[in-house]
Amino acid sequence: MANTILVGAQWGDEGKGKIIDVLTEQAEIVVRTAGGNNAGHTVYVGPTKYVLHLIPSGILRPGKVCVIGNGVVIDPVGVVKELDGLEKLGVPVSPANLQISETAHVVFPWHRELDGQREVRKGKQKIGTTKRGIGPTYGDKAARVGLRMIDLINARRFPERLRERLEENNEVLKALGAQALDYDSLLAEYTAAADRLRPFVRNTVLFLHEATRRCANVLFEGAQGTFLDIDHGTYPYVTSSSTTAGGACTGSGVPPNRMDRVVGVLKAYTTRVGEGPLPTENAEISDLLHGMGREFGATTGRARRCGWFDSVATRHAAMVNGIDELAVTNVDGLDSLRTIKVCTAYRLDGALIQYVPADSEALARCEPVYQEFPGWETPTEKITRWEDLPVNCRHYLLTLAQLTGARLTIVSVGPAREQTMFL
């Protein structure tokens, strides 16, 4: 398989967890490189549903090593809960199959409080964050005042560093009208988490370089999607990390010349959560998908906003990420439709454009220009071979790839591993 970066080519929630799980069969190591527990991957193995937030979904396959890279921000209490949940489901987790970067930054309760307070104060201009404290944690990282896992597991140093940071942040919280946090209870909670996680923490950059030198197959797992990227997304309605292919390098310490291919995951339609522009948003397809029990967030349970496939956006994603191959998921969500629309251009203030405006206000004014395709009106969820898909379905999928500018290699017609076909 070589070294593969997997990214979301839309606004996140594209089904990356399922595709990662399928590709992990060929990988030795799976690396999470960005984001925090504001992201969620849902994977079905047989009848069992696994919802993962920080631990890579490769943990569900025996013999694989999972790495939480330096680009991730970690809620240690959340990781402990995730470990406990996996063990209850019979998934063994140990330092032999999970490593956590010693330089990953730590999420604290004051980050979550600040996240919530900022959202409240923005009112109608709110971003729609998960309020998990991810943005403020990355903010501390950039300001060079954050605490890292290497600090957390240092029993001598951590209490004093925690006191310093808590005193400063309690002053900020009080100024915002929020309640101050208690040092003793916070120290006890985070010390307990540190004791549990200490055996997992190591220099993951050295481990990954040793792996690439011996030509191990490494899979770099993306979180969120291209248009939530801090630099290339629909700013300010974005996350706080690099969700594009470049983030896999900075978030792991593995350089670009060690990467072999980029796989972009996208749905056969478009969704996003939170606020911000979504040019192809459509009530008809939203009602259809929500009525099927689909498109609710794995982390928050929020109903996702839904729309027709946006090839202007995915073409931009292919350009920014250098996408070589496409994995299209949720094809079966369109099975009942007689006619399916695809956005092939935008109309902005009367002018026809073929790009995604960097100004979110301009993007919000964009009107989608659609091309219509005949649906297949046939269930696809039990189909396991590309050749057996309805002709209209194959034509639709190949057109999406052509419009996006990358090669179609994976098609998914359901959440299970076996509901996947390779071209």
Buried (B, 14 or more C-beta within 10 A) or exposed (E): BBBBBBBBBBBBBBBBBBBBBBBBEEBBBBBBBBBBBBBBBBBBBEEEEBBBBBBBBBBBBEEBBBBBBBBBBBBBBBBBBBBEBBEEEEBEBEBEBBBBBBBBBBBBBBBBBBBBBBBEEBEEEBBBBBBBBBBBBBBBBEEEEBBBBBBBBBEEEBBEBBEEBBEEBBEBBEEBEBEBBEBEEBBEBBBEBBEBBBEBBBBBBEBBBEBBEEEBBBBBBBBBBBBBBBEBBBBEBBBBBBBBBBBBBBBBBBEEEBBEBBBBBBBBBBBBBBBBBBBBBBEEBBEBBBEEEBBBBBBBEEBBBBBBBBBBBBBBBBBBBBBBBBBBBBBBBBBEBEEBBBBBBBBBEEEEBEEBBEEBEBBBBBBBBBEEBBBBEEEBEEBEEBEEBBEBBBBBBEBBBEBBBBEBBBBBBBBBBEBBBEB
